[in-house]
Amino acid sequence: MRRLKIIDRILHTLRTSDTVAIGGHMRPDGDCIGSQLALAYALKDAGKKVSVYNQDPMPDKLAFLDPANILRGPSHARAFDTAVVTDCASAERLGAISENLDRRN
């Protein structure tokens, strides 16, 4: 089976990026946080500088997923080569972190 061209474009973008921001939806649940952290660790293993953001704090019951505490709340916006959003159907669901993910900053 042939891979879709969009997958190739995504992989190329991630491979050629040095800095990557990963965002998720407001009131993150396990699948949102798990998706963010899985991607973050894969990119870190590939030598990328990764920042992971959510508007709302991680629920206490899910804290075991992030022992390194790499997930952050909104902060001052900065530029990234690439921004990836996991488990989020619309920009409005990003909440306050949308500024963190704006590549134009």
N, C-alpha and C positions, 0 to 999 in steps of 0.2 A: 504494500500500500504506500502511495506517495504522500509525503508530508506536505501540509498546507504551506503556501508561501508566507502567510502571516506568522507562522511559527518560526520560520527561518529569519524573518525580519526581527522578531522579538529576541531570538537568541543572538543575532548579530548585534543588536543594540545593547544587550546586557554584556556581551563579551567585550565590546569596545568602550564601555563606560567604566570610569574609575570610581565614581561616587553614585550611590543608588539610595533613594528614599523609598521606603515601603510604608504605605498607609492602609488603614482599615476603617470600617464603619464605626459610628457612634455606638456606645454601649456594647463593646466587643464581647463576643461569645467565644466558645472554644474553637469553632472552625475558623473564625476570623483570626484569632491569635495564633492558632496552630499553623495556618497558611502563611501568615506573616513571618513567623519565626523559622519555619522550614525553609522558606525562600531566603531569609536573611542569613542563616547558617550556610546554606549552599553557596551564596554569593561571597560570604566571608572566606569560605574555603577556597574560592577561586581568586582570592586576593583583592576583592573589592572593599571599599569603605562604605559601610551600610548604616543607615539610620532608620529606625522603626518608630512610627508615630501612631497614636490613637488619641482622639479627643478625651475620652473617658478612661479612668484608671482600670487596670486589669482587675477583675473580680478576685477576691482573696482565694476562692476555691480553685482558681486556675494559676495561681502564682508559681506552682511547681513547674509549669511549662517554661518559665523564663528565669532560671536560677542565676543567669549572668546579668539580669536586669537591663537588657538592651532596649526594651520597649519604653518609649517616652511619651509624655503628653505634649501639647502644643508648645512651641518655643518660637524664638525669633526666626523668621524665614531666612533661609540661605539657599544658594544655588546648588543644584545637583545635576549631574549629567543625565540621569534618568529617574523618573518617578514611576513606581508600580503600585497599583491599588489592588488589594485582594478582598474578595468576598464583599463587594460593595456595588450595588446596582446603579447608584446615581451620585453625582458630585455633592448633592445636598446632604447625603448620609455621611460624608466625611466630617462635617462640622468644622470646628476651628482649625483643624490641621490642614485644610485646603491651602492655606498660605504657605505652609511648610513644603508643600509639594509643587509649588509654582516654579517651574524651571527658569522663568524670566528674572527671578530675583538675583 
